[in-house]
Amino acid sequence: MRNLHKTYPFEPLQLNYTPEELSPKFSPEAVKVHYNGHYMSYINNLNAVLQDYPEYRGWTLDEFFSRESELHAEARNPILRNAGGIFNHETFFSHLKPEGKPEPEGELADAVIEFFGSFEAMKEEFIAEALKVFGSGYAFLVVTPQSWIQIITQSNQDTLSEKNYTIIAAADMWEHAYYLDYQNKKRDYLENLWELFDWEQAEKTFETINEKNKKFEFGF
């Protein structure tokens, strides 16, 4: 997460793909509304809030979450809501890849079988959990420090930044993420989103965590 360690003024994440490259899963119009309208609004709003609180301009996104209790009461909600919106949107956008591999291989593929039985079973459980998100929120596929794979959901713009999980895929379940293309057909949205997840990046992330665990286990 590039912005997690950046400070004011916050700037948008540059995508590794164009809106057109996510077509036909998502229309360019929908991607532009999501990125330019909703994601950018969180960046602009956080920068605007921090104009009135210069004492926090040197804080990173990570510090906003980890030092929440130190924020002034009147500033806490607007800062955390917008910082969460930045973190979650960048997580969502940065884990997509047009025309990526259809499913993971190697160590991650083995772990998927261990924890879910099959790749298809993991997909179905992820979609089922995402559909349970009430109102607005996110569903995350994460790797724990123990190299376990789990599915976690969060409400609104709450984040997993303090949970010590590493996110390898994310579904934005706010209405603005899917309504232009899918209206209320959230399962269709999730089925198509799943095909855009960057499994190559997920493999590398999982292997890095797994290697750290092996070194810890064997003491080298």
C-alpha positions as CSV (number, residue, x, y, z in Angstrom):
1,M,0.0,0.0,0.0
2,R,1.9,3.0,-1.3
3,N,-0.2,5.6,0.6
4,L,0.0,3.8,4.0
5,H,3.3,5.4,4.7
6,K,2.8,8.7,2.9
7,T,1.8,12.0,4.5
8,Y,-0.1,15.1,3.7
9,P,-0.9,16.1,1.0
10,F,-2.1,12.7,0.0
11,E,-2.1,11.9,-3.7
12,P,-4.0,9.2,-5.7
13,L,-2.6,5.8,-6.5
14,Q,-1.6,5.5,-10.1
15,L,-3.2,2.4,-11.6
16,N,-1.3,-0.2,-13.5
17,Y,-4.1,-0.5,-16.0
18,T,-6.5,1.8,-17.9
19,P,-10.3,1.8,-17.2
20,E,-10.8,0.4,-20.7
21,E,-8.6,-2.7,-19.8
22,L,-11.2,-3.8,-17.2
23,S,-13.8,-4.1,-19.9
24,P,-16.1,-6.0,-20.4
25,K,-16.2,-7.0,-16.7
26,F,-16.5,-3.3,-15.8
27,S,-17.3,-0.4,-18.1
28,P,-14.8,2.4,-18.4
29,E,-17.5,4.8,-17.2
30,A,-18.1,2.8,-14.0
31,V,-14.3,2.5,-13.3
32,K,-13.9,6.3,-13.8
33,V,-16.8,7.1,-11.5
34,H,-15.4,4.7,-8.9
35,Y,-11.8,6.1,-9.1
36,N,-12.3,9.8,-10.0
37,G,-15.5,10.3,-8.1
38,H,-15.5,8.2,-5.0
39,Y,-11.9,7.3,-4.3
40,M,-10.6,10.8,-5.1
41,S,-13.3,12.3,-2.9
42,Y,-11.7,10.6,0.1
43,I,-8.3,12.0,-0.8
44,N,-9.6,15.5,-1.3
45,N,-11.7,15.3,1.9
46,L,-8.8,14.1,4.0
47,N,-6.5,16.8,2.7
48,A,-9.2,19.4,3.4
49,V,-9.7,18.2,7.0
50,L,-5.9,18.3,7.6
51,Q,-5.7,21.9,6.5
52,D,-7.5,22.7,9.8
53,Y,-5.2,20.3,11.8
54,P,-1.6,21.0,10.9
55,E,-0.4,18.9,13.9
56,Y,-1.5,15.8,12.0
57,R,0.0,16.6,8.6
58,G,3.1,14.6,9.3
59,W,1.1,11.5,10.2
60,T,0.8,8.6,7.8
61,L,-2.4,6.7,7.1
62,D,-0.9,3.9,9.3
63,E,-0.5,6.4,12.2
64,F,-4.1,7.6,11.9
65,F,-5.2,4.1,12.5
66,S,-2.7,3.1,15.1
67,R,-2.8,6.4,17.1
68,E,-6.5,6.9,16.8
69,S,-6.9,7.7,20.5
70,E,-4.5,10.7,20.1
71,L,-6.7,12.4,17.6
72,H,-8.9,15.3,18.7
73,A,-12.4,14.2,19.3
74,E,-13.9,16.5,16.7
75,A,-11.3,15.4,14.1
76,R,-11.3,11.7,14.8
77,N,-14.3,10.6,12.7
78,P,-13.7,12.7,9.5
79,I,-10.0,11.7,9.6
80,L,-10.6,8.0,10.1
81,R,-13.5,7.8,7.7
82,N,-11.5,9.4,4.9
83,A,-8.3,7.7,5.7
84,G,-10.2,4.4,5.7
85,G,-11.7,5.2,2.3
86,I,-8.3,5.8,0.9
87,F,-6.8,2.6,2.3
88,N,-9.7,0.4,1.3
89,H,-10.0,1.8,-2.2
90,E,-6.3,1.5,-2.9
91,T,-6.4,-2.1,-1.6
92,F,-9.3,-2.8,-4.0
93,F,-7.8,-1.2,-7.1
94,S,-4.2,-2.5,-6.5
95,H,-5.3,-6.1,-6.4
96,L,-6.9,-6.2,-9.9
97,K,-5.2,-7.2,-13.1
98,P,-6.7,-7.4,-16.6
99,E,-6.2,-10.8,-18.3
100,G,-4.3,-12.3,-15.3
101,K,-4.0,-16.0,-14.6
102,P,-7.3,-17.7,-13.8
103,E,-6.2,-19.1,-10.5
104,P,-3.1,-19.3,-8.3
105,E,-0.4,-21.9,-8.6
106,G,2.4,-23.1,-6.3
107,E,2.4,-22.6,-2.5
108,L,-0.7,-20.5,-2.6
109,A,-2.6,-23.1,-4.6
110,D,-1.6,-25.8,-2.1
111,A,-2.8,-23.6,0.8
112,V,-6.1,-22.9,-0.9
113,I,-6.7,-26.7,-1.0
114,E,-5.6,-27.1,2.6
115,F,-8.0,-24.4,3.9
116,F,-10.9,-24.6,1.5
117,G,-10.7,-27.9,-0.3
118,S,-10.6,-26.4,-3.8
119,F,-10.2,-23.1,-5.6
120,E,-13.9,-23.1,-6.6
121,A,-14.9,-23.7,-2.9
122,M,-12.8,-20.7,-1.8
123,K,-14.5,-18.6,-4.5
124,E,-18.0,-19.7,-3.4
125,E,-17.2,-19.0,0.2
126,F,-15.7,-15.6,-0.6
127,I,-18.8,-14.6,-2.6
128,A,-21.2,-15.9,0.1
129,E,-19.4,-13.8,2.7
130,A,-19.3,-10.7,0.5
131,L,-23.0,-11.0,-0.1
132,K,-23.6,-11.0,3.7
133,V,-22.1,-7.5,4.0
134,F,-25.0,-5.4,5.3
135,G,-25.2,-2.0,3.7
136,S,-21.7,-0.9,2.7
137,G,-18.4,-2.5,3.3
138,Y,-15.7,-4.9,2.0
139,A,-14.8,-8.5,1.8
140,F,-11.1,-9.4,2.0
141,L,-9.1,-12.5,1.2
142,V,-6.2,-12.4,3.6
143,V,-3.1,-14.2,4.7
144,T,-2.5,-14.4,8.4
145,P,1.0,-14.2,9.9
146,Q,0.8,-18.0,10.3
147,S,0.2,-18.4,6.5
148,W,-3.5,-19.2,7.0
149,I,-5.9,-18.0,4.4
150,Q,-9.1,-16.4,5.7
151,I,-12.0,-14.4,4.5
152,I,-12.8,-11.2,6.5
153,T,-15.5,-8.7,6.0
154,Q,-15.6,-5.1,7.3
155,S,-18.4,-2.5,7.5
156,N,-18.3,1.0,5.9
157,Q,-14.7,2.2,5.7
158,D,-13.3,0.2,8.6
159,T,-9.9,-1.2,7.8
160,L,-7.8,-4.3,8.5
161,S,-4.7,-2.1,9.0
162,E,-4.3,-3.1,12.7
163,K,-5.1,-6.8,12.3
164,N,-1.7,-7.9,11.1
165,Y,-3.3,-9.5,8.0
166,T,-2.0,-9.2,4.5
167,I,-4.7,-8.7,2.0
168,I,-4.4,-10.6,-1.3
169,A,-7.9,-9.8,-2.8
170,A,-10.7,-7.3,-2.0
171,A,-14.3,-6.8,-3.0
172,D,-15.8,-3.3,-2.6
173,M,-19.4,-3.9,-1.6
174,W,-20.4,-0.2,-1.6
175,E,-23.2,0.3,-4.1
176,H,-21.1,2.7,-6.1
177,A,-18.7,-0.1,-7.0
178,Y,-21.2,-2.2,-8.9
179,Y,-24.5,-0.4,-9.5
180,L,-23.7,1.3,-12.8
181,D,-22.9,-2.0,-14.5
182,Y,-24.8,-4.6,-12.4
183,Q,-27.6,-2.7,-10.6
184,N,-28.7,-5.0,-7.7
185,K,-27.1,-8.1,-9.2
186,K,-24.3,-8.3,-6.6
187,R,-23.5,-12.0,-7.3
188,D,-22.9,-11.2,-11.0
189,Y,-20.6,-8.3,-9.9
190,L,-18.7,-10.6,-7.6
191,E,-18.4,-13.4,-10.2
192,N,-16.9,-11.0,-12.7
193,L,-14.7,-9.2,-10.1
194,W,-13.2,-12.6,-9.1
195,E,-11.9,-13.1,-12.6
196,L,-9.9,-9.8,-12.3
197,F,-8.1,-10.7,-9.1
198,D,-4.3,-10.6,-9.5
199,W,-3.3,-14.1,-8.5
200,E,0.3,-13.7,-9.6
201,Q,0.7,-10.9,-7.1
202,A,-1.1,-13.0,-4.5
203,E,1.3,-15.9,-5.1
204,K,4.3,-13.7,-4.5
205,T,2.8,-12.2,-1.3
206,F,1.9,-15.6,0.1
207,E,5.4,-17.0,-0.7
208,T,7.1,-14.1,1.1
209,I,5.0,-14.6,4.2
210,N,5.5,-18.4,4.0
211,E,9.3,-18.0,3.7
212,K,9.4,-15.8,6.8
213,N,7.5,-18.4,8.7
214,K,9.9,-21.1,7.6
215,K,12.9,-19.1,8.8
216,F,11.2,-18.4,12.2
217,E,10.3,-22.1,12.6
218,F,13.7,-23.4,11.9
219,G,15.6,-20.5,13.5
220,F,17.5,-19.1,10.5
